[in-house]
């Protein structure tokens, strides 16, 4: 039985690096992978996955209305697919998460999803919530806060480094907009509720 895996972490934990390494491992053994990158995140370019340490690869652009089961089914019929990998999985819709479970259950292709668990207000993203509910395996990738403790929170900051308390759930950015911190420093930076 193939499974759906959700690798989650705070910003800067190396999720995209691990995804690219996983795809490379399959490809090195002559197996075909399909990698998806949400079009919402264009920091690396349209249909591209790039890690902060410089690894990069082209990927299939993923729109909110795309049917992943049908895309994978079509690709698999043309040439066998050994693994499906999704970057920035927090941007999946709940319906797409359901489609990925069908990829694993019906097509018997493992699915590896990588993304954030929560936003800058410690709220679950819809895609992450769906993955936490239905994934076969939940794997936390770890990074550290500036204090040395495990970072589990994503603090959105202004250009001058002050914490942002309110705003849209999705604002694409990297180190200039987000800092991975432990819960203690997250609460401290936001101040009293």
Secondary structure by P-SEA (a helix, b strand, c coil): cbbbbbbccccccaaaaaaaaaaaaaaaacbbbbbbbbcccccccccccccccbbbbbcccccccccaaaaaaaaaaaccccbbbbcccccccaaaaaaaaaaaacccbbbbbbbccccccccccaaaaaaaacccbbbbbbbbccccccccbbbbbccccccccccccccccccccbbbbcaaaaaaaaccc
